[in-house]
Amino acid sequence: MAEAVEHYKLHELADSGHEGEAYSTRNRKTRVLNRWIVPHWGKLELRAIKTVAVEQWLKTLVTEKLGKWKAGTDTRDSRN
């Protein structure tokens, strides 16, 4: 997974990639990859990562910066 993330960062999140996306959007995506995705999934091969495992992981994801993840949605509870 870490190799796929590095490829994505180099080719898709580079200044020339993702045309139409603001620098701040690309920067946020990079931070999420570095803070959450690579530490948790980076040592696994992509084919070893199952959808159910990702869904379970997302349900447990809670941080002070992202707020509490609402299971079943793509929003966060910004009131907390």
HELIX and SHEET records of a PDB file:
HELIX    1   1 ALA A    2  HIS A   11  1                                  10    
HELIX    2   2 TYR A   23  VAL A   32  1                                  10    
HELIX    3   3 LEU A   33  ILE A   37  3                                   5    
HELIX    4   4 VAL A   38  TRP A   41  1                                   4    
HELIX    5   5 LEU A   46  ALA A   48  5                                   3    
HELIX    6   6 THR A   51  THR A   60  1                                  10    
SHEET    1   A 3 VAL A  62  THR A  63  0                                        
SHEET    2   A 3 GLY A  67  TRP A  69 -1                                        
SHEET    3   A 3 ARG A  76  ASP A  77 -1                                        
END                                                                             
